[in-house]
Amino acid sequence: MTPEEVLARLDAPLSLRRRVGYLALAFTGLTASALIGLLWATEPGLPTRTNVAFAVLVAIGLCWAVFGGWAVTRRAPLFARDRVVAGWLGIAAWLAFGVGALAISLLRHELEPALLGVVLLLGAVAALNLRAARRTRAALLRRRSELAGQATGNR
Amino acid sequence: MSDELLVVRCQLGEREAFAELVQGWHPAVERYVGRMLGGSDDDVVQEIWLAVFKGLPKLRQPERFTPWLFIIARRAVMNRLRDAYARPEPEPVDDLPGADEAEEVVNRETLAGALAALPAREREVLLLFHLEDQPLDACAQICGVPVGTVKSRLNRARRLLRHELVRKGYEA
């Protein structure tokens, strides 16, 4: 087997588009199931059939989230650049959930302090995650510059 | 370009760096697998590279890439050689006089041919130490045993190799 054949076989997991796709899938599933869950929780006196329908929708969203999470941890791991992309996608998902949660609350004419707390907590987690990813990438970039400088100096 | 720089570039997510890494290390991986298993095995080689790709983001010490790569390669080979590794290790035997002479007489290709007849543990340390030029501490790290055990395995391997070469008519 030649190195080119090895790389050709690794083409799928090496694809950045695929990794970002898995991330987008995971965040979409998570955000959608969270918003549907919120709608479900704030709707009083639903018939059994509607409850089942809501539960199925939430379960579908969670399944996609679990699949995306599994894929980026087991199938196509995230490198430093991908982690930064994941951090921004996390922020986007948080914004979507925050706006959605706010809209649902305003439609119900009541702003739950607990919900606000959850939104703020998720925002803090998303921001910390992005910060950690950016710091890791910056450290690797510094190390790359040092090593490249040493390599040039040795020539 | 140093391996550490290549690994750091891979960890950043540079796809071309991964291609360079594969091109640079593929011959060593293929050689190790081929000699440990007594023939090339594309599935094991691919399994190794896939595990390298998946493990690279978590590699804390990029400067220790080589032993890490061989640990992964060894694990994949061990899965194939599970029966050979499952047998109890024989008691260490003292070196026979002149055991090292074989090492000086045979060239690398002859050595590689005779290696196939050696037990897996002994074949592995000879491969890593003599053919892949890994230092003793790296061999110990790769095999997951103390340096002393690597030395005793090397001694036993040389003795067995000598017997094998003598059997094949290389005594002169």
Chai-1 contact restraints between the chains, C-beta under 6 A:
chainA,res_idxA,chainB,res_idxB,connection_type,confidence,min_distance_angstrom,max_distance_angstrom,comment,restraint_id
A,M1,B,D42,contact,1.0,0.0,6.0,A-B,restraint_1
A,M1,B,V45,contact,1.0,0.0,6.0,A-B,restraint_2
A,P3,B,V22,contact,1.0,0.0,6.0,A-B,restraint_3
A,P3,B,Q23,contact,1.0,0.0,6.0,A-B,restraint_4
A,P3,B,H26,contact,1.0,0.0,6.0,A-B,restraint_5
A,V6,B,V22,contact,1.0,0.0,6.0,A-B,restraint_6
A,V6,B,W49,contact,1.0,0.0,6.0,A-B,restraint_7
A,L7,B,A19,contact,1.0,0.0,6.0,A-B,restraint_8
A,L7,B,V22,contact,1.0,0.0,6.0,A-B,restraint_9
A,R9,B,Q46,contact,1.0,0.0,6.0,A-B,restraint_10
A,L14,B,R15,contact,1.0,0.0,6.0,A-B,restraint_11
A,P77,B,K54,contact,1.0,0.0,6.0,A-B,restraint_12
A,P77,B,P57,contact,1.0,0.0,6.0,A-B,restraint_13
A,F79,B,Q11,contact,1.0,0.0,6.0,A-B,restraint_14
A,F79,B,G13,contact,1.0,0.0,6.0,A-B,restraint_15
A,F79,B,P57,contact,1.0,0.0,6.0,A-B,restraint_16
A,A80,B,Q11,contact,1.0,0.0,6.0,A-B,restraint_17
A,A80,B,L12,contact,1.0,0.0,6.0,A-B,restraint_18
A,A80,B,G13,contact,1.0,0.0,6.0,A-B,restraint_19
A,R81,B,L12,contact,1.0,0.0,6.0,A-B,restraint_20
A,R81,B,G13,contact,1.0,0.0,6.0,A-B,restraint_21
A,D82,B,G13,contact,1.0,0.0,6.0,A-B,restraint_22
A,L140,B,V8,contact,1.0,0.0,6.0,A-B,restraint_23
A,L140,B,Q11,contact,1.0,0.0,6.0,A-B,restraint_24
A,L140,B,L12,contact,1.0,0.0,6.0,A-B,restraint_25
A,R143,B,V8,contact,1.0,0.0,6.0,A-B,restraint_26
A,R144,B,V8,contact,1.0,0.0,6.0,A-B,restraint_27
A,L147,B,E4,contact,1.0,0.0,6.0,A-B,restraint_28
A,L147,B,L5,contact,1.0,0.0,6.0,A-B,restraint_29
